[in-house]
Amino acid sequence: QVQLVESGGGLVQAGDSLRLSCLASGGTFTSYAMGWFRQSPGKEREFVARITWSGGSTRYAESVKGRFTISRDSAKNTVYLQMNSLKPEDTAVYYCAAGMVSTSLQAYNHWGQGTQVTVSS
């Protein structure tokens, strides 16, 4: 079965950078979109970025546009989220997901376990 495993989270200061990784296994992903979502305490899970596995088309939430970059390495079955100029409001659990090309949570039917990102001011 499809498995998604995130890594790379941690505690950083405002203005720092982090790179999250999502290793995908157990399926053929060429027809999938891969997305990153995040959830802060007391808030709903929200879209961050997505990329199509085949063509590399990307889409970002307005709140991260210009600071975050999503990419994929097909040879390694890995999707990355490079996060620069981090802000305290970026603090959340970040989830990797696989599904249809969309910014909607409902379009994604495979999820990782999440990785915590904490940005101190």
Salt bridges, closest charged atoms under 4 A:
GLU46 OE2 - ARG38 NE 2.66
GLU62 OE2 - LYS65 NZ 2.66
ASP90 OD1 - ARG38 NH1 2.93
ASP90 OD2 - ARG67 NH1 2.75
